Amino acid sequence: MTDLTKRRWLSLAGFATVAAAAGLAGCGKKEEAPPPAPAPVASAPAPKPEPLKAAWIYIGPVGDGGWSFQHDLGRKAVEAEFGDKVATTFVEKVAYGDAERVIRDLASQGNKLIFATSFGYMDPMQKVAAEFPDVKFEHATGYKTGPNMNVYDARFYHDTYVSGILAGGMTKTNTLGFVGSFPIPEVLRNINSFTLGAQSVNPKVKVRVVWIGSWFDPEKEGAAAQELINQGADVLLQNTDSTAVLQTAAKNNKFAFGWDSDMSAVAPEAHLASNIVDWGPYYKKTVAAVLDGTWQGGQRTIWGKPEGANAVIKINETIPQPIRTKAEEAAAAIKGGTFDPFTGPIVDNTGKERLAKDVKADQDWKDKVDFYVKGVEGKVPASK
């Protein structure tokens, strides 16, 4: 073999060796495991929703044992129901003349739901509601609504009728007393229903009224109660917020009722029963609607015994059983919808027929009550 031939043979052999090595290298790459996938980056937790800020405005102190106390129990029921989904606050003892400022201040602080719990807050709330369209406003016992403002109320007269039965069965003088706040339809309905209930078991009953021009004024309430007792009243009911009427009755060995909340512990010997309204269910329903986006303005909600909002509780066991039974039967009939205290014939104390026989009053009629029924003495004062 010549040198040239040797060189060619070695060159081919070398090429084959390199090609084989390259082939082996290629096979090795295919057998390698793929590199591990990068570990997933943990996503940041979703930010916790801000709680719904809700505020309540009260006409009296929350410790008054009456109206404001009962509304504040409803606020606490909201806290218990929704936990950290809500942040509640309240302002107590807000005079009507200062209501607009307080409502506006609460809206400016970021409260998105505001409850105003007295009739005289109606116009101030309506004015502020127009300035804060993104805030939801709720007014107790009024009648004016708006795109972002609702009204809620209770049928207190359901309970005053039942209490009237108890009072009519217990009076010895046939004279009942009523301490009134303001001569508005809400209060006049209560006076009239109380009288009608009493007359259903004792036609001889007459009712005397003393107006104090305030929802919460223990001194005036006590003085009015004493005046009624001096006039012969031996059983008293009130449409005011403190325990003063019940306490005055106890001092005079007379009877009275608790109003808005359970007052049985204040003067057990004088306490015939307490007329209460449980606001918790309405407050929880409203907050839930705001949280889930179903709240709507322009609504008026009025609950009573059929909805479980009203009750006459802690009835004194010294009341004769026949009277207790009549009261219980009336309460059951009202709750079941088979009876309404304002069913005709209803005649005012001047002899004028206000509702024909067998006619049940509608809400429009009830909203316009401006008279005393037969059996209530005196004349309704002009409402300021």
C-alpha positions as a printed Julia matrix, in Angstrom:
384×3 Matrix{Float64}:
    0.0    0.0    0.0
    1.4    3.35  -0.99
    1.7    6.23   1.4
   -1.06   8.08  -0.43
   -3.45   5.19  -0.06
   -2.62   4.87   3.67
   -3.31   8.54   4.23
   -6.7    8.24   2.5
   -7.63   5.18   4.56
   -6.68   6.84   7.86
   -8.6    9.95   6.86
  -11.79   7.94   6.22
  -11.36   5.99   9.44
  -10.97   9.19  11.42
  -14.08  10.65   9.84
  -16.06   7.54  10.74
  -14.84   7.71  14.33
  -15.88  11.36  14.66
  -19.29  10.62  13.11
  -19.83   7.7   15.49
  -18.89   9.83  18.47
  -21.26  12.55  17.32
  -24.02   9.97  16.97
  -23.42   8.69  20.48
  -23.43  12.21  21.84
  -26.78  12.84  20.12
  -28.27   9.69  21.64
  -27.08  10.75  25.08
  -28.94  14.09  24.88
  -32.23  12.36  24.1
  -31.98  10.23  27.24
  -31.37  13.15  29.64
  -34.3   14.13  31.99
  -35.82  17.51  31.22
  -34.84  20.26  33.6
  -37.24  20.64  36.52
  -40.1   23.15  36.05
  -39.7   26.29  38.08
  -41.61  26.24  41.36
  -44.92  28.14  41.11
  -44.85  31.55  42.69
  -47.42  31.78  45.52
  -50.11  34.31  44.6
  -50.77  37.07  47.11
  -53.99  36.55  49.13
  -56.95  38.59  47.95
  -57.33  41.73  50.01
  -59.99  41.42  52.71
  -63.11  43.46  51.87
  -63.56  46.59  53.89
  -66.41  46.25  56.42
  -69.68  48.0   55.72
  -69.77  51.11  57.89
  -73.25  51.58  59.36
  -74.42  54.26  61.81
  -77.46  54.77  64.04
  -78.85  58.07  65.36
  -80.89  58.07  68.58
  -83.19  60.66  70.11
  -82.45  59.52  73.67
  -79.66  57.8   75.58
  -79.06  54.15  74.79
  -79.42  53.34  78.47
  -82.93  54.82  78.76
  -84.56  51.4   78.9
  -87.01  52.46  76.19
  -87.01  53.46  72.53
  -83.33  54.18  71.93
  -82.29  51.25  74.11
  -84.41  48.9   72.0
  -83.01  50.23  68.72
  -79.5   49.77  70.07
  -80.3   46.15  70.82
  -81.08  45.88  67.12
  -77.7   47.39  66.25
  -76.0   44.86  68.49
  -77.95  42.09  66.77
  -76.38  43.25  63.48
  -72.9   43.03  64.98
  -73.59  39.52  66.28
  -74.98  38.41  62.92
  -72.33  39.82  60.55
  -69.17  40.02  62.65
  -66.27  41.74  60.9
  -68.33  42.32  57.75
  -69.75  45.41  59.45
  -68.44  48.25  61.57
  -71.21  50.0   63.47
  -71.39  53.23  65.41
  -74.11  55.36  66.98
  -74.78  58.89  68.17
  -77.21  59.28  71.05
  -79.3   62.18  72.36
  -79.49  63.97  68.99
  -81.97  66.86  69.09
  -84.1   67.44  66.01
  -82.46  70.81  65.43
  -79.03  69.17  65.3
  -80.02  66.16  63.21
  -78.99  67.52  59.8
  -75.47  68.25  60.99
  -75.08  64.83  62.62
  -76.42  62.92  59.6
  -74.17  64.84  57.21
  -71.16  64.28  59.46
  -71.77  60.53  59.57
  -72.09  60.38  55.79
  -68.88  62.38  55.39
  -67.06  59.91  57.67
  -67.66  57.11  55.18
  -70.73  55.47  56.64
  -72.58  53.85  53.73
  -75.74  52.98  55.67
  -77.36  55.34  58.16
  -80.42  54.69  60.33
  -82.26  57.68  61.85
  -84.58  56.39  64.54
  -87.07  59.16  65.3
  -89.92  60.83  63.41
  -88.42  64.32  63.55
  -85.29  63.21  61.67
  -87.31  62.73  58.47
  -86.8   66.07  56.72
  -83.14  66.48  57.73
  -82.37  62.96  56.48
  -84.15  63.54  53.19
  -82.1   66.7   52.64
  -78.77  65.01  53.37
  -79.71  61.95  51.31
  -79.9   64.15  48.21
  -76.31  65.28  48.85
  -74.89  61.74  49.23
  -76.39  59.54  46.48
  -73.91  56.73  47.19
  -75.05  56.42  50.83
  -78.14  54.43  51.84
  -80.47  56.09  54.33
  -83.16  54.47  56.5
  -85.68  56.47  58.55
  -87.86  55.08  61.33
  -91.59  55.94  61.62
  -91.73  58.53  58.84
  -93.36  58.48  55.41
  -90.99  60.27  53.02
  -88.74  58.15  50.81
  -86.25  58.78  48.01
  -83.97  56.99  45.53
  -81.53  56.23  48.35
  -83.86  56.59  51.34
  -86.31  54.1   52.86
  -88.82  54.23  55.71
  -89.46  51.5   58.28
  -92.06  51.4   61.0
  -93.91  49.13  63.41
  -97.61  48.73  64.08
  -97.48  49.77  67.72
 -101.25  50.0   67.84
 -101.39  46.2   67.67
  -99.89  46.11  71.14
 -101.76  49.09  72.57
 -105.05  47.38  71.75
 -103.97  44.29  73.69
 -102.73  46.48  76.55
 -106.04  48.32  76.49
 -107.82  45.05  77.23
 -105.56  44.48  80.23
 -106.06  48.05  81.44
 -109.83  47.94  80.97
 -110.0   44.8   83.06
 -107.83  46.2   85.85
 -109.1   49.74  86.34
 -111.19  50.48  89.42
 -111.95  54.1   88.52
 -112.78  53.44  84.85
 -110.29  56.21  84.06
 -107.11  55.45  82.14
 -104.23  57.86  81.54
 -101.98  58.3   78.52
  -98.75  60.32  78.44
  -98.29  61.52  74.86
  -95.23  62.87  73.11
  -96.45  64.68  69.97
  -99.97  64.68  68.44
  -98.96  62.95  65.21
 -100.84  60.04  63.56
  -98.46  57.46  65.01
  -99.23  58.5   68.59
 -102.92  59.17  68.0
 -103.29  55.66  66.59
 -101.82  54.29  69.81
 -104.12  56.34  72.03
 -107.19  55.34  70.03
 -106.27  51.67  69.81
 -105.6   51.58  73.57
 -109.04  53.07  74.16
 -110.79  50.68  71.77
 -109.12  47.7   73.44
 -110.18  48.87  76.9
 -113.76  49.52  75.75
 -114.01  46.01  74.3
 -114.05  44.63  77.86
 -115.22  47.7   79.77
 -117.52  50.13  77.9
 -117.42  52.57  80.82
 -113.74  53.39  80.29
 -112.64  56.93  79.55
 -109.11  58.0   78.69
 -107.35  61.23  79.57
 -104.21  62.45  77.76
 -101.42  64.77  78.81
  -98.99  65.9   76.1
  -95.39  66.75  76.98
  -93.94  67.79  73.58
  -90.96  65.45  73.87
  -90.03  61.84  73.28
  -87.62  61.64  76.19
  -87.91  63.87  79.24
  -88.16  61.9   82.49
  -89.08  64.96  84.53
  -91.96  65.94  82.23
  -93.07  62.33  81.87
  -93.23  61.88  85.62
  -95.11  65.16  86.08
  -97.62  64.21  83.38
  -98.15  60.79  84.99
  -98.76  62.44  88.36
 -101.25  64.86  86.8
 -103.2   61.98  85.3
 -103.24  60.12  88.6
 -104.49  63.27  90.33
 -107.33  63.3   87.78
 -108.39  59.78  88.76
 -106.44  57.59  86.34
 -105.34  54.33  87.95
 -103.75  52.65  84.9
 -101.28  54.52  82.68
  -99.75  53.99  79.26
  -97.23  56.2   77.5
  -95.75  56.97  74.12
  -92.54  58.34  75.61
  -89.17  56.77  76.14
  -88.21  56.67  79.8
  -89.32  54.59  82.77
  -90.65  57.66  84.62
  -94.34  56.92  84.02
  -94.03  53.41  85.43
  -92.01  54.66  88.4
  -94.58  57.39  89.15
  -97.38  54.84  89.01
  -95.51  52.65  91.49
  -95.08  55.55  93.93
  -98.85  56.07  93.85
  -99.8   52.39  94.08
 -101.21  52.48  90.55
 -100.52  50.42  87.44
  -98.66  51.22  84.22
  -97.01  49.57  81.24
  -93.48  49.37  79.94
  -93.01  50.97  76.55
  -90.66  49.95  73.71
  -88.57  47.64  75.89
  -88.99  45.27  78.83
  -89.46  47.48  81.92
  -90.74  44.75  84.21
  -87.74  45.0   86.53
  -88.2   48.75  87.11
  -91.33  48.5   89.25
  -92.61  44.92  89.27
  -95.53  45.69  91.58
  -96.89  48.37  89.21
  -95.95  46.75  85.91
  -98.92  45.24  84.03
  -96.99  44.33  80.86
  -94.44  45.77  78.44
  -95.12  46.73  74.84
  -91.98  46.0   72.82
  -90.76  46.1   69.25
  -87.85  43.92  68.13
  -85.94  45.94  65.52
  -83.22  43.32  65.07
  -84.87  41.37  62.23
  -85.37  44.49  60.11
  -81.84  45.74  60.73
  -80.33  42.38  59.84
  -82.46  42.12  56.69
  -81.41  45.62  55.59
  -77.69  45.1   56.23
  -77.8   41.79  54.36
  -79.4   43.54  51.38
  -76.68  46.19  51.33
  -73.94  43.57  51.55
  -75.33  41.45  48.71
  -76.27  44.4   46.51
  -80.04  43.92  46.55
  -80.94  47.01  48.63
  -83.4   49.31  46.87
  -84.5   52.81  47.78
  -87.99  54.26  47.75
  -89.39  51.52  50.02
  -91.71  51.73  53.02
  -91.79  48.73  55.36
  -94.27  48.43  58.23
  -94.15  45.31  60.38
  -96.39  44.27  63.23
  -97.61  41.16  64.99
  -97.97  39.08  61.79
  -94.25  39.57  61.11
  -93.3   38.94  64.74
  -92.08  42.51  65.29
  -94.43  43.45  68.13
  -95.26  41.77  71.41
  -96.89  42.4   74.78
  -94.65  40.62  77.25
  -94.31  39.92  80.97
  -98.05  40.17  81.65
  -98.68  40.59  85.37
 -100.02  37.37  86.88
 -102.37  39.3   89.17
 -104.55  40.19  86.18
 -107.68  37.99  86.29
 -107.44  35.01  83.95
 -110.58  35.92  81.92
 -108.99  39.26  81.04
 -105.66  37.64  80.24
 -107.46  35.18  78.0
 -109.25  37.96  76.1
 -105.94  39.76  75.61
 -104.27  36.59  74.37
 -107.14  35.9   71.97
 -106.98  39.42  70.56
 -103.21  39.15  70.1
 -103.63  35.84  68.27
 -106.33  37.26  66.0
 -104.18  40.28  65.11
 -101.19  38.08  64.46
 -103.24  35.74  62.3
 -104.66  38.61  60.27
 -108.28  37.92  61.17
 -108.7   41.11  63.2
 -107.44  44.68  63.01
 -108.05  47.19  65.83
 -109.16  49.77  63.27
 -112.22  47.98  61.97
 -115.45  49.97  61.75
 -117.62  51.28  63.04
 -115.24  53.84  64.54
 -116.68  57.09  65.86
 -114.66  60.05  67.13
 -115.32  61.8   70.43
 -117.56  64.38  68.73
 -119.9   61.65  67.43
 -118.67  61.75  63.83
 -118.29  58.4   62.08
 -114.71  57.97  60.9
 -114.92  54.41  59.62
 -118.04  52.55  58.5
 -119.16  49.27  60.0
 -117.07  46.23  59.04
 -114.62  48.32  57.02
 -110.95  47.7   57.76
 -108.84  50.84  57.66
 -106.17  50.93  54.97
 -102.73  52.45  55.47
 -103.77  55.76  53.95
 -106.52  56.09  56.56
 -104.12  55.22  59.34
 -101.57  57.75  58.08
 -104.13  60.54  58.44
 -105.52  59.87  61.92
 -105.98  63.28  63.53
 -108.77  62.64  66.02
 -109.63  60.97  69.32
 -112.08  58.05  69.29
 -115.16  58.09  71.47
 -114.09  57.73  75.08
 -110.97  59.9   74.89
 -111.52  63.23  76.59
 -110.48  66.6   75.22
 -109.39  67.89  71.84
 -106.35  66.97  69.81
 -103.87  69.88  70.01
 -102.47  71.33  66.82
  -99.31  69.5   65.71
  -96.29  71.78  65.44
